[in-house]
């Protein structure tokens, strides 16, 4: 089933041999039925069978999907990866909190072995990234910034000022003129405010 499959309450979705019932569904006589009108979602949460659930139309678009561009905030870093909180999918703000991980090897497309996380991201940075795999209950969404258009879009210096990008790997504080390393996004014109 595609994520855009619509259903109505009482509609039979699948048998319990194919799926596990999730939110918005109920079980009857070995089959899973929709308990509300909305979109049918199947998510494989690392179990043998996928979980089938139904979400209302307004909530359907608010799930990060593979290939989606997301805006996130860096919450912590270590030498292997950066942990982020996903704030937006495209230009739509999320109601729920989703966590993501940008691994060292997914920071940029070239010289992956020379990537240093602390020279790419810092806690508090706002980052544009792309979803490369879905998370499950235990783990996070895996994200990448390995495109020119992806990376840090907003960062603050140690002096608390919003920094200005000066190259693909550096940003500068306008007050102290101190330079800091970042994996800078080449922001597309549609993201810039006039």
N, C-alpha and C positions, 0 to 999 in steps of 0.2 A: 504494500500500500504506500502511496506517496504521502508526504506530510500534508498535502492539501485535500485529502479525501474527506468530504463532508458526510455527516451522519445525523440521524434524528433519534430521539429517545425511543428505546425499544428495538432498535435495529440490531440484528445479529452481526457481530463483527468477525468472530472466529471461534474455533473450538478450544477447549482447555488443553488439548494435545499440541496445539500450535503456539499458544501464548499464555502469559500469566496476566490476570486482570489488574489494572492500575486505577488511578483516579478517574472518575467519570464513567465507570463501568460497573456492571453487576453480573453475577454468575447465575445461570439457571439451566438445569438438565445437561451439564457438560459443555455449555456454550457461554461465551462472553457477549453481553449486550451493552449497548450505549445507554447511559442513564440521563444524558443531556444532549442537546443539539450542539454541534461544533465540529472540530477537526479531529480525525483519528491519528494518533501518533503511536509509532512502535519504536521502542528504545531498548537496545540490547545492553543490559546492565551487568554484563559479565556472567550472567546465569546461562543455563542451557537454552532457555526459551526467552524470547523478547517480551517485554512488558507492553501491553496495549492499554492506552488511555485516551480519554476524550477531553479536549480543552475547548473553551469558548473561543469564538472568533477573535475577540480582542486580545486573548492571551496567546494565540497560536503563533503570531509573528515574533513573540518575545522570548524565543529560545534561540541561543546561539547555534548555528548549523555549520557544517563543514563548508568552507569557502567563504563564509560571511566575514566582512570586515567589522571589527569591534573596536570600541574605544575603552581603554582600561587604565586603572591606576595601579602603579607598582606599590605593593605593600611590604615586600621584603626581598632581599637578594642574598645569594650565597655563591661560591665559585662555580657551581654547576648550573644554576637556573635562577630566574626571577619569578616570584609569585605575584600575581596581579588579581585585582577585582574587576570583573567586566561590568562596565557602567552602561554602555550603549551597544546595540546591534544596528549597524548603519547609523541612522539619525534618530532611532527610537530608544528612549530611555527604558531600562529594565526595572520592573517592580521587584523581582527577586534578585538575591545576590548570587552571582556565579563566580567561582574562582577559576583562574587559569594559570598555566605555567608556560614560561618561555624558556626552553632549554638552551644551553650554551650553543649547541650545534644549529639551532633554529634562529639565531640572532641575525645573521647575514648570509648572503649567498656565496661569497668568496672568502677564502682564508679562514674557514670555519675553525680550524685547529688553533688559530691565534686569537680567537675571541676571548675577551675578559669581561665577565658580566659587570664588574664595578666600573668599567670604562664604557659601558653601553647604557646602563639604567641605574637610577638611584630611587630609593623609596620616595613616594610622592609624585614622581614623574607621571605625566599623562601620555599614553602610548597608543598609536594606531597599530593594530595587529590583525592577522587573519587566522581563523580557526582551521587547524589541520586535522584534529580528531576530537570526537566527543568524549566527555568525561562520563564517569558513572558516580555512584553514591560515594565511593571512597576517594576517587581521584578527581583531578581538575581537567578542564578543557586544555588541550595542547594547542599552543598558539605559535605563530611564526612572525618575524619581522624581516624576513629575508627577501624583501623587495625594496626598491628605492623609495616608494611612496609610503612605506611602513616604518615605524620607529617612534622616537620621542617627538611629540609635538609641543608639549608645554613642560618646562622644567624651571625650578627656582634655584638660584645660587645660594651659597652659604649666607650671603648678606640678605637673603629673603626677596630679592628682585627676580622678576621673570626674565629668563635669559633669552638671548637672541642667537639663532643658529648662524655660524660663520663658515661651516663646511659640513660635509656628510658625517664627520666624527667629532665635531667640537661645537660647544655653545659658549657664549660670553656674557658675563654680567654687565649690564649697561652702567652700573654705578661704580663698581670696583675695577672693571675691565679684566677681571680674573677669568681664565678660560677653564672649562671643564669638559672632559670627554663624555660623549653620548653617541648612541646609534641614532642619528638624526633622520627624521622622515622628510622627504622632499614633498612638502604639502602641495596637493593639487589645487588649482585656482578655485574649484567649487567649495573647498573647505575654508578659504580665506574670506574674511568679512571685508566688505567694501569700505 
